[in-house]
Amino acid sequence: MNQRLVTHSTACLERESNKKPTEIATVGLLYPVECKKPRDEFVKQCRPTWVKHFDRQYCAKKKVQRLLDDNDSRRGV
């Protein structure tokens, strides 16, 4: 597996996070069409089990970040 592909795919998701996600990946991950090319390369070069693993990992990190951001906005209420 190529760590560069994982990093490049994740970087695209972060960079394009303000755009509407229209493409569906594994485990319910949605991503913008601008990230389709790096995503396709990532899927082509990695084992399907690793693709699912990194998709789950990315989703979990985003969920934790949303929870932390949400809790910060509710402090002191």
N, C-alpha and C positions, 0 to 999 in steps of 0.2 A: 504494500500500500504506500502511496506517496503522500506524505504529510503536506506537501505544497498544495496538492489538490484540495485537501480538506480545508486548509487555511484560505485558499483562494475562493472556494465556494462560500465559506462562512463570511469572508470579508465582503463579498458581493451582497450577501443577505443583510449585513450591517449597513453597508453603504446605500443600498436601495430600500431601506426599511420604511421610508416615507411614501413609497409607491404602493399601489394596491396589489396585494398578492393574488395572482390569478392561476398560477401553476400549482399542481398538487404533487407532492413528493410522498415518501413513505411515512408511516405513523402519523398521518394527518398534517404534516408540515406543509405550509403554503409559502410560496415564494413568487416574487415578481418576474415577469417575462424577461426582464433585463438580465436576470441571473440564469436563464435557461442554458446558455452555452457552457459556462463553468460547471453548472449542475450536471449536464449531460456528460461532460468529460470526467467528472468525479464519479458518476455512476458507472461509466464505461471502464474506468481504471481500477475500481475497488470491488471487492467481494460484496454481494448483496447483504450479507450479515453485518459487514462493517458500515455500509451505507445506512442501514437501519440503526445501528449503534450510534453513529454520529448524529443522525437526525434526532434520535431520542435525547441524546446529550444536549444538543442545541435547544430543543424544546424545553427541557428541564431547566436549563440556565435562564432562558427567557421567562419561564414561569416564576422562578425564584426572583428574578429582577422585577417583574411586574408586582409581585407580592410585596417586595421591599419598597418599591416606589409608592404603592398604594398605602402601605402602613405609614410611611413618612408623611403623606398628605393628611392622614387622620390623627396625627399626634396632637395632643393638647385640646382635643374636642371634648 
